[in-house]
């Protein structure tokens, strides 16, 4: 007896589904603007994290005798 062939169809992720809906509802300019804005948010978060870490390093360095 032979096993039935297995389909390798990937189930789209939630993010992929949202992007598909976004592409249907928005023009390409709006999509670009939204992605650029999100990239800016992520970059701001990264800089804030780096700033906090630098502050901690400076505080530890100044606390040493």
N, C-alpha and C positions, 0 to 999 in steps of 0.2 A: 504494500500500500504506500502510495506516494503522498507526501505532505503538500498541502495547497501552497501555491506561491505567495510570498509575503510582499505586500506593497510597501514601498519606502517613501510614502507621501508624508512630507513634514507638515505637522500641524502648525499653522501660523501662530506666532506669539501675540500676546495682547498688544504689544507695541506695533507690530506689523499690521494688525487689524486697525488700530487707531490711525496709523499713517495712511492706510487705504481709504478710510472714511475721510480723513483730512484732504486727501488728494481729490476726492469727489466733490467736497464742499467748498474748497478754497481755490483761488487762482494761484498760479505758481509764484507770483510776487508776494502774496500773503504768506505762503508756505516758507519762502526764503526768509522773509522778515521774522517770522516766528522762530525758525531754526536759528537765525542769527541772534535773536534776543535770548534764546535758551543757552546758546553757546556763551554769550556774555555773562549770564547768570552763573554758569558753571565756572567760568574764569574768575569772576568776582569772588566766589566761594573759595576757590583755590588760593587766590591772593590773600584773602582774609585768614585762612588757615596758616599760610606761610608767615603772615605778619604776627599772628599769635605765637607761633613757634619761635620766631626771631626775638620777640619780646621776652619769652621765657629764657632763652639762651642768654640774652643781655642781663636779665635779672640775676640769673645764676652766676654769671661772670662777675657782676658787681658785688655780689654777696661774699665772694671769696676774699680772705685777708691778703 
